[in-house]
Amino acid sequence: MRFDYCVMGNPVAHSRSPWIHTRFAELTGQALVYDRLHVELDGFTAAVQGLQARGGKGCNVTVPFKLEAAALASQHSDRARLAQACNTLHFRPEGIYGDNTDGAGLVQDITQHAGQPIAGRTLLLIGAGGASAGVLGPLIAAGAQRIAVANRTPAKAQALVERHAVLAGQHGCTLQACGLDSVDGRFDIVVNGSASSLAGTGVPVAASVLADGALAVDMMYGPAAAPFLDWASAHGARARDGLGMLVEQAAESFALWRGVRPPSAQVLAELRAIVDA
């Protein structure tokens, strides 16, 4: 089947992106076909080239290919360049343009849908891979007072922090890196960007990281996010899955591809009704 856009990943069968983009197209009067494409772990470049050859216009990229997508792109948005990870590719005559809409989607969901200000707040970001790399810059730009990046390998968290040091200085944000077992303090917002939900390995940090009334967000959604959400709720935090982030980052991608901003709040409400049914 020929399609204009798709989401590439491994795994990808669970993805709600085809429904979201199809609904965006319906509501904005755009004619497009969007599908999902399971890609073998060594087959990402070939999959992108195949989509281009078939007349495709772009794709979303999910785990584990976001770093590879950034390397494949010949041009990058500022946020993708800083993240060194892409979740959106746009095929243009002059080459492949790479963007990362994850952070904008997360910030929009936290501030608008969850009603939680980021400005002046403390934030813990769990994980230092492609998912976390994509959101750290926008979280800094949103005005967080302090962000700690915790990772199983502290050196990887430190590298991510160092890459964002200039941006953090510009926004007056204190950045620090630490191991999962050495997180210092309690946080207003805790974001799980690690692979723990997909791997089913449990919550990787202690409940002591949660401030009173904290918002705890898992970037995953569906069954994979359930253990983190249950953990957060059991310890008095407001638990939120990644469905809102998914819709908002998709809206950013759709606007890049089509030049039209879709009604993301309406689509999120519709999707939430389906998921919760």
N, C-alpha and C positions, 0 to 999 in steps of 0.2 A: 504494500500500500504506500502511495506517495503522500508525504505530509510536509507542511511548510516549516513547522517547528516541532520540537520534541524535548523531553527530559531524558538525559542519559545518566545511567547510574548502575550500580551493582551492590545491593539489590535495588529494584525499581518498580516491581509489580505493585507495591503498596501505594505508589505515588498518586496524590490527588491533583497533581498539576494539570493533566489533560482536562479534567472536569473544570478546574478553575479558569484556564485560558479559553476553553470553549464557551464558558459562561461570560467571560469578559467580552469575547467577540460578539456574542448575541446582544449584549447590552449596549455595545458601542457601534453596532452595525458594520463590523469588520468581517470579511470573508477569509477564513483561514482554517487549516486542519492541523491539530496538535495531537501528538501521540507520545507514548513512552517507548524507550529503547533500552533493553538490557544489553550491557556492553561487557564483554569479557575483560578480565583485569589487564590483559596485555593488548587490548584492542581499541583503546580510546581514540588514538590518532586516526586509525583506519575508519572508525565509525564516523568521526567528524568529516573526514574527506569524502566518505560515501554519501553522507547527507548533502554536502555541497554539490557533489556530482549529480545528484538527483534533483537539483533545483531547490533544495531547502534554503531557508533564509536565516536560520539561527537555532540555538538550542539552549536549554537550561542544563546545568551540570550539578549533579549531587554526588554524594560519597561513592567511591573514594577518589574522584577525578578532578577535584577543584584546583589542586596544585598543578596537575598536568595540563589543565585547561589554560591556566595562566601562562605556562611555558609555550603553549601552542599558539596563543594569540600574538599577532604582530603589532597591535596597538592596544593600549590599556587606558581605562579611566584612572583618575588619580587614586580613587579608593581601591581599585583592583591592584594598582601598582604598589600601594602601601601594604595591602594584604598579602600580595604575592599568591593570590588565589582568586579564581573566577568561578562564578556560578551562572554566568550569562555570556553567551557568545553571539555576536551579530556578524553575519557574513556580508561584507561590503566589497565593492569592486577593488578597493585599494588593499584589502586584506581582512583578516579576522580581528574584529574589535572585541576586547574582553572587558567585562564589567563585573562588579560584585555588588549585588543588591541586597545581600543578606542583612548587613548592618542597618541599612535604611529601613528594611522591613521589621527588624527587631525593635528598633527605636520607636517606630510608628505604633507597633502593637503595644509596647509597654506604656507609652505616654498617652495614646489615644484610646485604645480599647481596654487596657487594664487600668487606665487612669492614674498611673504611678509616675510622678515626675522623676527624671533622672538628674536634672541640674541640682548640684549641691549634695547629692546622695553618695553613699559608699556602695561599691559593687564588687562582687566576687565573680570572676569568669573562670569556670572549670574547664580545663583543656587548653591545649596550645596548638592544635592542628588547623586544618583548613577552615573548619567551621568557626573557630574562635578568631582566627586571623581575619576573617571576613567581617566580624562585628566590632572588633576592638576600636578601630578608628572612629566609626560613627558614635560609639558609646562615649568616647572621649569628647568628640565634637558636641555631643548633647549636653555637656556640662557636668559630668560626674566629678565629684570632689576627689575621690580616691578609687582606684581600680587595682585589685590584686588578681594576678593571673596564676592559677594553681595548676600544676601538671605533674604527672607521675615522674617525668624527667625534668627537674627544675631548670636545667640548662636550656631546654627547648622553650620554656616559658620566659626565661631571661632574654633569649634571642628575640622573641616576639616583643617584649617590653622595650628592648633597646631600639628596635626598628621604629617604634612609635614614640620615642622619647621627645623628639622635636615637636610633634603634634601635641603631646601632653603638655609640654612647656608653654606652647602657645595658648592653651586653654586653661592653664592653671590646675591641671589634674595631676595628682600624685600617683605614679605607677610603681608597682612592685611585682616581683616574681617569687614564687615559693613552691615547695612540694605539696602534695595533697595532704600530707600528715603534719604540715607545719604552717597552716594558715593562721595568720595573726589577726584577731579581732572578730567583730560581728558586723554583718552587712545588711543594708537595706534591701538590696536586690542581689539575688544569686542566680546566675545563668549557667546551665549545664550545656557546654558545647563539646563535651568529651564523647568518646565512643562507648561509654558505659551502658547507655540505654540500648543501643543496637546490639551490644555484646551480651546484655543481660547479666552484667557482673555486679550490679548493685550500685548504690550511691557512693561515690568515691571520697566524700568528705564527711566530717563529723557534723552533727546537728548544732553544735556550738557556734557554727558560722552564721546562724540565722539570728538577726536582730528581732526584737519584738515587732510583730506585724510585717515581717519581711515578705517580699514578693519573690517566689522561687519559680523560675521559668526553665523548662526543658525545651531545647530546640527541636526535639523530636515530637511526634504526635502519634495518636493511636496507641495500640497495646505496648509499643516499645517505651513510651513515656510513662506508663502507669506506675512502675516502681518508684520513680523519682517523685511523681506527683503525690503518691501515697505517703512517702517519707516526709515530704514537705508539709502536707496536711496534718500528719500525726504529730508534728513538732510545732504546730501553731502558725505556720506560714500560709500565705495565699499562694496556692499552686496554680500554675498556668502552663498549658502545653504549647507546642510550637505551631499550632494551626493558624493563629493570627499572623505570626511571622511569615508563614508560608504564603498566605494570601497577599500580604503586603509586599513581600519581595517579588512575588509574581507580578503584581501591579507595576512595580518599577521596571521589570523586564518588558512587560507588555508595552509600556509607554516608550521605552527605548526602541523597540521593534516597529511599533505602529504609529508613534507620534500622538497617541490618544491616551488620556488617563482614565482607566476604568473605575467604576464605582466599587471600590474594594470593601467598604463597610457593608454594603448590601450583600456582596458575594460571600463575605465571611459569615454573616448571619445565616444565609441559606445553607452554606456548607456545614456550619455548626449544628443546624437542625438535622441535617442528614446524618452526621456522625453520631449525634446523641440519640437518634431515634432507636 
